[in-house]
Amino acid sequence: MASVTKSKVRRVLLVDEHPLTRVPLAALINAEPDFVECGQACSRNEALAITRAKSPDLAVVGLKLRDSHGLDLIKDLHSQRPEVAVIVLSTFEGGNWVERSLRAGARGFVSKAQQPAELLTAMRQVMAGEYYINGSVVRRLTKTRAGASSSTDRLDELPDREYQVLWYIGHGYPVREIARHLHVSVPTVETYRSRLKDRLGCDDHTDLLKCAIQWAHSHSAQ
């Protein structure tokens, strides 16, 4: 392989709540001639601080972060630092997360279930100015769309914030924790819960919890 000049080496920021994900990825990336890891973050605020300090070319972002949701970080990067390309690396393949990530500003989506070479392929394709979604995600998305019910359609049309609140409810997060992760007040989360209850035709918050749990476990790949 021809040597890669310094100017062609792309700086990569890794954002994921788990060090056991970030550290092996850093080793993988640093072993490549055209990429170098320039920072690791477990949270939205940390990722934004590193971005300002080190100006990465590419950010590989998980959807589940310690202080926020990955969608919010993607939107921040897209609006504040549009020159930073974003690839989502996540266990969540279904439930419309791919489309929402792309709308937020991501240029690629790779499942954590794939081989490491898949991520490297995605990184190179995105750095070449293209978009990348790995095959298993495309197949899952197509299957979900083909078998979508009217209820699923309604959920897919939810605004991003309500969609995030539904996800947190379905995964057992209490209201105060949801507020902390989304950087909103507890009354704001209660307002989102009431909107979701009305949209989904739930009789009360217990009914909403049952609906959210059923939806979360059928649309999350973990």
C-alpha positions in Angstrom: 0.0 0.0 0.0 1.3 3.5 -0.9 2.3 5.6 2.1 -0.3 8.2 3.2 1.0 11.7 3.6 0.4 13.7 6.7 -2.2 15.9 5.0 -4.4 12.9 4.1 -4.6 11.5 7.6 -8.1 12.1 9.0 -8.6 12.9 12.6 -11.4 10.9 14.3 -13.3 11.6 17.5 -14.9 8.6 19.2 -18.1 9.2 21.2 -19.7 6.4 23.2 -20.7 6.0 26.9 -18.6 2.8 27.2 -14.8 2.7 27.4 -14.9 -0.9 26.3 -16.3 0.3 23.0 -14.1 3.4 22.6 -10.7 1.9 23.5 -10.7 -1.0 20.9 -12.0 1.3 18.3 -9.2 3.7 18.9 -6.7 0.8 18.5 -8.4 -0.2 15.2 -8.3 3.3 13.9 -4.8 4.1 14.9 -3.6 1.0 13.1 -4.8 2.4 9.8 -2.5 4.7 7.7 -5.2 7.2 6.8 -6.9 7.7 10.2 -5.8 8.7 13.7 -7.9 9.0 16.8 -7.8 12.5 18.2 -10.0 12.2 21.2 -12.6 10.1 23.1 -15.7 11.3 24.8 -18.5 9.6 26.8 -20.9 12.6 26.8 -22.3 15.3 24.6 -20.6 18.2 26.4 -17.2 16.4 26.4 -17.5 15.6 22.7 -18.3 19.3 21.9 -15.3 20.5 24.0 -13.0 18.1 22.2 -14.4 19.1 18.8 -13.6 22.8 19.6 -10.1 22.0 20.8 -9.0 19.4 18.2 -11.1 20.0 15.1 -11.8 16.4 14.0 -12.6 15.5 10.5 -15.0 12.7 11.5 -16.9 11.8 14.6 -18.1 8.2 15.3 -21.1 8.6 17.6 -23.1 6.2 19.7 -26.8 7.1 20.2 -26.7 6.4 24.0 -24.5 8.9 25.9 -24.0 9.6 29.5 -25.5 13.1 29.6 -27.7 13.2 26.6 -29.0 11.4 23.5 -26.8 10.9 20.4 -29.3 12.7 18.2 -28.8 15.9 20.1 -25.0 15.7 19.7 -25.4 15.0 15.9 -27.6 18.1 15.6 -25.1 20.2 17.6 -22.2 19.1 15.3 -24.2 19.6 12.2 -25.2 23.2 13.2 -22.0 24.3 14.9 -19.3 22.3 13.0 -20.8 21.2 9.7 -17.3 20.3 8.4 -17.2 17.4 10.8 -18.7 14.3 9.2 -20.7 12.0 11.5 -21.1 8.2 11.4 -23.5 6.6 13.9 -22.3 3.3 15.4 -25.1 1.8 17.4 -27.0 -1.3 18.5 -30.2 0.4 17.6 -30.9 -0.5 14.0 -34.7 -0.3 14.0 -37.4 2.0 15.2 -36.6 4.7 12.7 -33.3 5.6 14.3 -31.5 5.4 11.0 -33.7 8.0 9.3 -33.7 10.3 12.3 -29.9 10.1 12.5 -29.5 11.1 8.9 -32.1 13.9 9.2 -30.1 15.2 12.2 -27.0 15.4 10.0 -25.2 12.0 10.2 -23.7 10.7 6.9 -23.4 7.1 7.9 -25.0 4.4 10.1 -23.2 1.2 11.1 -24.5 -1.6 13.4 -22.2 -2.6 16.3 -23.0 -6.2 15.2 -20.8 -5.8 12.1 -17.2 -6.7 11.7 -14.7 -3.8 12.4 -13.8 -3.6 8.6 -17.4 -2.5 8.0 -16.8 0.7 10.1 -13.5 1.4 8.3 -15.3 1.1 4.9 -18.0 3.5 6.1 -15.4 6.0 7.3 -13.5 6.0 4.0 -16.8 6.3 2.0 -18.0 9.2 4.2 -14.7 10.9 3.9 -15.0 10.6 0.2 -18.2 12.7 0.3 -20.7 9.9 0.2 -23.3 8.4 2.5 -23.0 4.9 4.0 -25.6 2.5 5.6 -24.4 -1.1 6.2 -26.4 -3.9 4.6 -28.0 -5.4 7.7 -29.4 -2.0 8.7 -30.9 -1.5 5.2 -32.5 -4.9 5.3 -34.0 -4.3 8.7 -35.2 -0.9 7.7 -36.8 -2.4 4.6 -38.5 -5.2 6.5 -39.8 -2.7 9.1 -41.2 -0.5 6.4 -42.9 -3.4 4.6 -44.6 -4.7 7.7 -45.3 -1.3 9.3 -48.7 -0.9 11.0 -50.6 2.3 11.3 -49.5 2.5 15.0 -45.9 2.2 13.9 -46.4 4.8 11.3 -47.7 7.2 14.0 -44.7 6.5 16.1 -42.3 7.1 13.2 -43.9 10.5 12.6 -43.3 11.7 16.2 -41.1 14.8 16.6 -37.5 13.8 17.6 -37.9 14.9 21.3 -41.1 13.0 21.8 -39.6 9.9 20.1 -36.6 10.2 22.5 -38.9 10.5 25.6 -40.8 7.4 24.4 -37.5 5.5 24.1 -36.4 6.4 27.6 -39.9 5.5 29.1 -39.8 2.2 27.3 -36.3 1.4 28.7 -37.4 2.1 32.3 -36.0 5.6 32.9 -37.8 7.6 35.6 -39.0 11.1 34.7 -36.1 12.9 36.5 -33.5 10.8 34.7 -35.2 11.6 31.4 -35.1 15.3 32.2 -31.4 15.1 33.1 -30.4 13.2 30.0 -32.3 15.5 27.7 -31.4 18.7 29.5 -35.0 19.8 30.1 -37.1 20.3 33.2 -39.3 17.6 34.8 -42.5 19.5 33.9 -41.3 19.5 30.3 -40.9 15.7 30.3 -44.4 15.5 31.9 -45.7 17.6 29.0 -44.1 15.2 26.5 -45.6 12.3 28.3 -49.1 13.8 28.2 -48.7 14.5 24.4 -47.5 10.9 23.8 -50.5 9.6 25.8 -52.9 11.6 23.6 -51.1 10.7 20.4 -51.1 7.0 21.1 -54.6 6.8 22.6 -53.4 5.7 26.0 -55.9 5.9 28.9 -53.3 6.9 31.5 -49.6 7.0 32.1 -49.5 3.3 33.1 -51.0 2.4 29.7 -48.4 4.7 28.1 -45.6 2.8 30.0 -46.9 -0.6 28.7 -47.1 0.8 25.1 -43.6 2.3 25.4 -42.1 -1.0 26.8 -43.7 -3.0 24.0 -42.5 -0.6 21.3 -39.0 -0.3 22.8 -38.3 -4.0 22.9 -39.6 -4.6 19.4 -37.6 -1.8 17.8 -34.3 -1.9 19.7 -31.5 -4.3 18.7 -29.2 -4.9 21.8 
